[in-house]
Amino acid sequence: MAETNNLPASGSWPEDFRSGFTSFVGRPNAGKSTLTNALVGQKIAITSAKPQTTRHTIRGIVHRPDAQLILVDTPGLHRPRTLLGQRLNDLVAETLSEVDAIGFCLPANEKIGPGDRFIASQLAQLKRKPIVALVTKADLVDRETLAAQLIAVTELGSENFGPDGFAAIIPVSAVKDFQVEQVANVLVEQLPLGPPLYPDGELTDEPESVMVAELVREAALEGVRDELPHSLAVVVEEMAPREGRSKENPLVDIHVSLYVERPSQKAIVIGKGGARLREVGTRARQGIEKLLGTKVYLDLHVKVAKDWQRDPKQLGRLGF
Ligand SMILES: Nc1nc2c(ncn2[C@@H]2O[C@H](COP(=O)(O)OP(=O)(O)OP(=O)(O)O)[C@@H](O)[C@H]2O)c(=O)[nH]1
C-alpha cells in the first residue's frame, strides 16, 4: 500500500477531446433503448451505476478516440406514460438541464402526435439546450414518407424552438445500422471540451468503482469540508486485480485521480510533505478493502483542473 502525489502535468487525452452527457427522450416505443444499444454496442461500460459525477443512471458510454458520450436515463420522460397529462416534474427538468445535449426520438413511421408535442413543449422550456431530433426507425418507411416526416419534424422544431429549430435533424435506423455513427457525431459536437469522465475498460463495469470513488472523496473531504466546498471531484482511472497473485491472497490495484480547482486546494489535500494525502489514502483504503473484501493498493493523484474546467458548467459535470 502506498499513495503517491507525483502529478502528471497534463492529462493523457487529446486537447480537443470532448466529453459529456446526453439523454434520449421520446414517447414509449420511439426507439430510445434500441438506439442506445446500437450506439454503445458491445462497450457498455457502466450500466445502472450512479456515479458521483451525476445523480442519474447511466445507460451506456460511447467511447471514441475523440470523445466520450455518456448516455443517461431520464426518469419520467423515459416512461412518458406516467408523465403525459402531468407537468414535467422537477427531477426530469433537472436531469435534462444537466445534460449537454438531448436526443429527441421521433419514429419515422408514426405521425407526430400529442405525446411528441407535449414533450417538445417541455423541452422548449430548457433554455439554450441543444436538442437533436432523431427520426428513428427510418428503415420502416419509404423515401417519400421519410422526407415528409423530416419536414414535419422541422416544423415541430420551429414551432417550439424558434426559427433555428432543432440543433440538427437526423434520420436513423438503429436496427439497420443506418446513420447511427452520424447520430454519435452530431451529439459529440454538442459536448464541451473535457477529459474522459470514465476509464475506457471493462473493469468500470462494476458499480464498485463508483463506491470506491465515493470512499476516496469522503476521506479526502474529512476535516477540510469548509476549505474545499464542492471543490473536489474523484475519478477512478483504473481498477484491476494484480497479476500473478495467488487466489488466496489477491490484491486489487486502484488508481484514482482527485481533481481540485486551484493549486491552494491541491496543497490542502496533499498536506505537508504529503502527510494528509497518506492519511486520506489509508482511510479510503480501509473502506475499500472492506467493500471489495480483498487487499488493495491505492494510488492517489491530485490534479488541478485546467482552464476549461473554470467554466461552472464543466465543473458541475465533474461534481465540483
Ligand atoms: N424496424 C425498426 N424497429 C426499431 C428500430 N428501433 C427500435 N425499433 C423497434 O421499436 C420498438 C420499440 O423500441 P425501443 O427501443 O424499446 O423503444 P423505447 O423508446 O426505448 O421504448 P420505451 O422503453 O417504451 O420508452 C422495439 O420493438 C424495437 O425493436 C429501428 O431502427 N428499426
PDBQT file of the ligand as one rigid body, heavy atoms in Angstrom, charges set to zero:
ROOT
HETATM    1  N1  LIG A 401     -37.512  -1.512 -37.716  1.00  0.00    +0.000 N 
HETATM    2  C1  LIG A 401     -37.003  -0.874 -36.661  1.00  0.00    +0.000 A 
HETATM    3  N2  LIG A 401     -37.504  -1.087 -35.456  1.00  0.00    +0.000 NA
HETATM    4  C2  LIG A 401     -36.989  -0.431 -34.407  1.00  0.00    +0.000 A 
HETATM    5  C3  LIG A 401     -35.918   0.480 -34.551  1.00  0.00    +0.000 A 
HETATM    6  N3  LIG A 401     -35.618   0.988 -33.336  1.00  0.00    +0.000 NA
HETATM    7  C4  LIG A 401     -36.462   0.407 -32.472  1.00  0.00    +0.000 A 
HETATM    8  N4  LIG A 401     -37.303  -0.447 -33.109  1.00  0.00    +0.000 N 
HETATM    9  C5  LIG A 401     -38.349  -1.255 -32.502  1.00  0.00    +0.000 C 
HETATM   10  O1  LIG A 401     -39.306  -0.437 -31.873  1.00  0.00    +0.000 OA
HETATM   11  C6  LIG A 401     -39.747  -0.991 -30.636  1.00  0.00    +0.000 C 
HETATM   12  C7  LIG A 401     -39.506  -0.012 -29.501  1.00  0.00    +0.000 C 
HETATM   13  O2  LIG A 401     -38.141   0.230 -29.402  1.00  0.00    +0.000 OA
HETATM   14  P1  LIG A 401     -37.457   0.641 -28.005  1.00  0.00    +0.000 P 
HETATM   15  O3  LIG A 401     -36.048   0.919 -28.306  1.00  0.00    +0.000 OA
HETATM   16  O4  LIG A 401     -37.786  -0.335 -26.963  1.00  0.00    +0.000 OA
HETATM   17  O5  LIG A 401     -38.245   1.974 -27.700  1.00  0.00    +0.000 OA
HETATM   18  P2  LIG A 401     -38.164   2.899 -26.382  1.00  0.00    +0.000 P 
HETATM   19  O6  LIG A 401     -38.333   4.270 -26.851  1.00  0.00    +0.000 OA
HETATM   20  O7  LIG A 401     -36.951   2.565 -25.613  1.00  0.00    +0.000 OA
HETATM   21  O8  LIG A 401     -39.459   2.401 -25.635  1.00  0.00    +0.000 OA
HETATM   22  P3  LIG A 401     -39.916   2.683 -24.108  1.00  0.00    +0.000 P 
HETATM   23  O9  LIG A 401     -38.993   1.891 -23.242  1.00  0.00    +0.000 OA
HETATM   24  O10 LIG A 401     -41.325   2.176 -24.074  1.00  0.00    +0.000 OA
HETATM   25  O11 LIG A 401     -39.870   4.136 -23.879  1.00  0.00    +0.000 OA
HETATM   26  C8  LIG A 401     -38.973  -2.292 -30.477  1.00  0.00    +0.000 C 
HETATM   27  O12 LIG A 401     -39.789  -3.344 -30.917  1.00  0.00    +0.000 OA
HETATM   28  C9  LIG A 401     -37.797  -2.118 -31.395  1.00  0.00    +0.000 C 
HETATM   29  O13 LIG A 401     -37.318  -3.338 -31.913  1.00  0.00    +0.000 OA
HETATM   30  C10 LIG A 401     -35.385   0.684 -35.876  1.00  0.00    +0.000 A 
HETATM   31  O14 LIG A 401     -34.449   1.434 -36.130  1.00  0.00    +0.000 OA
HETATM   32  N5  LIG A 401     -35.974  -0.015 -36.887  1.00  0.00    +0.000 N 
ENDROOT
TORSDOF 0
